């Protein structure tokens, strides 16, 4: 394939036959493909295992969204290929045929959040660099950030930020919602004030900044739906079909 031909092909993934990315539980299947286990069973006691869990979760969430996995994850396909090769070498999946994205093609808000994270890195190496871009891109999605990262609970997001972006995370002394906190830090760093209420507890938008972020993870919800679907098939006619 010529370089000119390769440059015209949209970033995509080479996936094993049988993994249909439009299926509701494709995220779980993709996570298993990368790690060899179900997301609910992941052992994250060691930092390296935790990093692999986070990366696999974000990629699985991107798969569930459909479209270009690299774009949904916030990476170029070259970066995605490097991530897969470095962190999941045994997985039979790779990225290929990418269009390099210029900085102007990335949403301005994504760039601002990414640069905020990059400036506050507390670890060396590629993982922190990838995560800055991935967290920034997923922060543009509409749900709680931990949900759109495919994580199991908010505590995993807090651990991720404290591990890789500790100077920034340490500034969230009141446990503000992370998306709101990012934007507050961006405003303060530019000399602006995000809100006019001097005391947070007196603000009408208090719950938007500090409200509870509990709930069922996207992966757990998809797994429950998949299992329920299997039960429905089993109930039809009294046998599994």
WONOR-V987843 format. One record per helix or strand of 2 or more residues. SS is the DSSP state (hx for helix, st for strand). FROM is the first residue (numbers start at 0). TO is the last residue. Records with the same first field share a line. If there is no record, write none. Layout:
BEGIN
SS=FROM-TO + FROM-TO
END
This chain:
BEGIN
hx=2-6 + 25-34 + 38-40 + 46-64 + 68-72 + 76-86 + 102-104 + 107-118 + 125-137 + 144-147 + 153-163 + 165-168 + 177-188 + 199-201 + 205-209 + 217-237
st=11-13 + 93-95
END
